Amino acid sequence: MPEIVAKVYRGEREESVHYGSVAVVDKNGKLTHYVGDPEFFTYVRSSSKPFQLIPLIETGAADKYGFNNKQISIMCGSHAGTDHHTAVVKANLEAAGNRIEDLRCGTHWPLFMQMNNEYPRHNEHKDPLRHNCSGKHSGFLALARFLGEDISQYLNPDLQTQRLVFDAVARMYGYPKDKIKIGIDGCSAPNFGLPLIHTAIAFKKLALGEGDSAEISKILVRIKKAMTEFPEMFSGEGRFDLAIMRTFPGNVICKGGAEAIQGIGFIDPPIGIAVKIHDGNARALYSVCIEVIKQLCLVDPEKAEHFMPFYNPEIRNYANLLTGRISAELSLKKA
């Protein structure tokens, strides 16, 4: 059963609670610690992006189009939609002979504008390049172009492009394909439902560069290097994924997803972590993730400058008056 993992206080009185589940696995993929239901069945959403990139490299498409580590990193990410991000996505499209008009991710208010309370003045909210998933889609389009498929159908789950992606995800997560549930993500790409523990397993593999073949292991190392070298490309300033990468430079890989799911893999110690807030509210996710890392004795959040804005944050109203706080309240259990 899920457990309460965070509480929201108004003043000193509890006002709301968030239920969640946590799974932690060791280097062998065995459950070592948990909260709630580590087998909770949920969609992986954008946390799966690094693994969806595997076919682009495995087929040789990434090398044919000359994608560098910065370009690969943004394909793994949910970028903030800054001018820097959009320039890299545009370069990705052009390298493979694709156009902005080929993107099928849709549009939204760019994340960096949402974070800074900036309103679009030049139709930024209508620009598909600024969609947080446009980097991933530029990779899908490049793969479809390489395979000679109809790029207007690059999100069709029946085409080879998405079949290869599905195969890669199933292999990395270590879960039978016939048991994975396919849904449509917020960006219209296929997405995958499976037990939470398998997200922890996948991120452990990515952190350690452990594929089911020497070729896949090499590809994972390449993806990890790109994300480690350019973490701002798959995330963005003021974002939680970037805070994790900066707190443990060179020792961690991570990716969050919509509806409050987070995958984290450490090299030392060799572990994988998956966290899911059951109501999908990300306001509780970051504190819970940090508390899990703290209880695993990997960090003192009070001394980790990049974590401070995310750990048990204050809540302020529109007049900037302090009204309460979000508090991670959980206890890891040994499996």
SVG drawing of the C-alpha trace seen along z (x, -y; Angstrom):
<svg xmlns="http://www.w3.org/2000/svg" viewBox="-6 -41 39 52">
<polyline fill="none" stroke="black" stroke-width="0.4" points="0.0,0.0 1.2,-3.6 2.3,-5.5 2.3,-9.2 5.7,-10.5 5.1,-14.3 2.9,-16.7 2.0,-20.3 1.6,-22.6 -0.2,-25.9 1.4,-27.5 2.1,-24.6 -1.0,-22.6 -1.1,-19.8 -3.3,-20.8 -2.6,-18.2 -0.7,-15.0 0.9,-13.2 1.1,-9.4 3.9,-7.8 6.2,-4.8 10.0,-4.4 12.1,-1.6 15.9,-1.3 17.9,1.5 21.5,2.7 24.1,3.3 22.4,6.7 19.0,5.0 17.6,6.5 15.4,4.4 17.2,3.2 15.0,0.4 11.4,-0.8 8.5,-2.9 4.9,-2.1 4.6,0.2 7.9,0.7 5.8,2.7 3.4,-0.2 2.3,-0.1 2.8,-3.6 3.8,-5.3 7.4,-6.3 6.7,-9.4 9.7,-11.6 12.0,-9.7 12.4,-7.2 13.9,-9.6 17.6,-8.5 16.5,-5.0 14.4,-6.0 17.5,-7.4 19.3,-4.1 18.1,-3.1 19.3,-6.4 22.9,-5.4 22.5,-1.7 21.5,-2.0 24.3,-4.4 22.0,-7.3 23.6,-9.5 27.0,-9.1 25.7,-9.6 24.2,-12.9 27.2,-13.9 25.4,-14.5 27.8,-15.7 27.3,-15.3 25.4,-18.5 22.9,-17.4 22.6,-14.0 22.0,-15.4 19.1,-17.5 17.5,-14.5 17.5,-12.9 15.8,-15.8 12.8,-17.9 14.5,-21.2 13.4,-24.6 12.8,-26.1 15.5,-28.9 17.1,-30.3 20.1,-28.1 18.0,-25.0 16.0,-25.8 19.2,-26.5 20.5,-23.1 17.2,-21.4 17.1,-23.3 20.6,-22.1 19.5,-18.6 16.6,-18.9 18.8,-20.5 21.6,-17.9 19.1,-15.1 17.4,-17.1 14.3,-17.7 12.3,-20.9 10.6,-22.7 7.3,-22.0 8.0,-18.2 7.8,-18.3 4.6,-16.7 5.2,-17.5 2.8,-20.4 3.4,-23.7 3.2,-25.1 4.2,-28.0 8.0,-27.5 9.2,-26.1 11.7,-28.9 9.0,-31.5 6.7,-29.6 9.5,-29.4 10.2,-33.2 6.5,-34.2 7.2,-35.6 4.4,-35.8 5.0,-35.2 5.4,-38.4 6.6,-37.0 4.5,-33.8 7.0,-31.7 4.1,-29.5 3.3,-28.7 6.9,-27.6 7.3,-23.8 11.1,-24.2 10.3,-25.5 8.3,-22.4 10.2,-20.6 10.1,-17.4 11.3,-18.8 14.9,-17.5 13.6,-13.9 11.4,-14.4 14.4,-15.7 16.0,-12.3 12.9,-10.4 12.8,-12.4 16.4,-11.7 15.9,-8.0 12.9,-7.9 14.8,-9.8 17.7,-7.3 15.4,-4.3 13.7,-5.8 10.3,-5.9 7.5,-8.5 8.6,-11.2 5.0,-12.5 4.3,-9.2 7.3,-9.1 5.2,-8.7 3.2,-5.8 3.9,-2.9 3.6,-0.4 6.5,-2.0 10.0,-0.6 11.2,-3.9 8.9,-3.4 9.2,0.4 12.9,0.0 12.3,-2.5 9.9,-0.1 12.4,2.8 15.1,0.7 12.9,-0.4 11.8,3.1 15.4,4.4 16.7,1.6 13.8,1.8 14.0,5.6 10.2,6.1 8.4,8.3 7.1,6.4 3.7,8.1 3.1,6.8 4.1,3.2 1.1,0.9 1.4,-1.6 -0.1,-5.1 0.1,-8.4 2.4,-10.9 1.8,-14.6 4.0,-15.2 2.0,-12.6 4.8,-10.0 4.2,-6.4 4.9,-6.0 5.2,-3.0 3.5,-1.6 5.3,0.9 6.2,1.5 8.1,-1.3 11.0,0.9 12.0,1.3 12.7,-2.4 15.2,-2.0 16.7,1.0 17.0,-0.9 18.7,-3.9 21.1,-1.6 22.1,-0.1 22.5,-3.6 24.7,-4.8 26.9,-1.7 26.9,-1.4 25.4,2.1 23.7,3.2 22.7,6.7 25.5,6.7 28.9,5.0 27.4,2.7 24.5,1.5 26.9,1.0 29.0,-1.2 25.9,-3.2 24.9,-3.7 28.3,-5.0 28.0,-7.5 24.5,-8.6 25.7,-9.0 28.8,-11.0 26.6,-13.4 24.2,-14.0 27.0,-14.4 29.0,-16.8 25.9,-18.9 23.3,-18.5 21.9,-21.9 20.8,-20.7 18.5,-17.9 17.3,-20.1 17.8,-23.8 18.7,-26.4 16.6,-26.1 15.5,-22.6 15.7,-19.6 17.5,-17.3 20.3,-19.8 20.5,-20.2 21.1,-16.5 23.8,-16.4 25.6,-19.4 25.3,-17.9 27.0,-14.6 29.2,-15.6 30.3,-12.6 28.7,-10.1 25.0,-10.2 22.5,-10.1 18.9,-11.1 15.7,-12.1 12.3,-13.1 8.9,-12.8 5.4,-14.3 3.0,-13.2 5.8,-13.2 8.1,-10.3 11.9,-10.4 14.7,-7.9 18.2,-8.2 21.2,-6.1 24.5,-6.3 27.8,-4.9 29.2,-4.8 27.5,-3.2 26.1,-1.3 22.3,-1.7 19.2,-2.8 16.3,-4.8 12.8,-5.4 10.3,-7.7 6.6,-8.2 4.1,-10.6 0.8,-8.9 -1.3,-12.0 1.1,-13.2 1.9,-16.5 5.6,-17.4 5.6,-19.8 6.2,-16.9 8.6,-15.0 11.8,-16.9 11.8,-16.9 11.0,-13.2 13.8,-12.4 16.3,-14.3 15.0,-12.7 15.5,-9.3 19.1,-10.2 19.7,-11.6 18.4,-8.4 20.7,-6.4 23.5,-8.5 24.6,-9.9 24.2,-13.6 23.4,-16.1 20.9,-18.3 21.5,-21.2 25.0,-21.4 24.2,-20.8 23.8,-24.2 22.1,-22.9 19.5,-21.0 18.6,-23.7 15.9,-25.4 14.2,-22.0 14.4,-20.5 11.3,-21.0 10.7,-24.4 8.7,-27.3 5.3,-28.2 4.6,-31.9 1.5,-33.6 1.1,-36.2 2.1,-39.0 5.3,-37.0 4.1,-36.2 5.3,-32.9 2.2,-30.6 3.7,-27.2 6.0,-24.5 6.3,-21.2 7.9,-18.5 9.2,-15.1 8.0,-12.7 8.9,-9.1 11.1,-6.3 12.9,-3.9 12.3,-0.2 14.9,2.5 13.7,5.2"/>
</svg>
